[in-house]
Amino acid sequence: MRALLVLVALLLVAAGRMAWAVDPATMPDPALQARYEVLIHELRCVQCENNSLADSDAWIATDVRRQIRDMLAAGRSDKEIKGYLVSRYSEFILFRPEYSWRNAWLWGLPLFLLILGFAIAVRIIHQRSLLVDNEDEADVSHP
């Protein structure tokens, strides 16, 4: 019976903790609320790393969500908000960073590696075919 009570107590504590993770704030305008929802799902929590701001219950995520609400209420555009957050937390905060010359190697590296791998495979196949040709010639000359 005690084990059941302990389990129920732990479940209640966990449920209370999850309820704190929900962002209860709403914007006065439905259009602003929609923009707010999109932004907090597009931006990464800098502490949790793989969670969006919407999914994170870290204190810094709460602070960033508050900043986003304040900037939206002040009439800032989504681009201005993202620019401010990138200047403060780096491009890491963006789930989908924008293409720039600074991060071009990230976009081009997979294509480069694919071409390099294909070139290496062609070279290996060509060298092995030469070995097979040389073996056939050696077998013909030695009866």
Secondary structure, DSSP 8 states (H G I E B T S, - for coil): -HHHHHHHHHHHHHHHHHHHHS-----SSHHHHHHHHHHHHHBB-TTTSSSBTTT--SHHHHHHHHHHHHHHHTT--HHHHHHHHHHHH-GGGBSS----SSSHHHHHHHHHHHHHHHHHHHHHHHHHHHHHHHHHHHHHH--
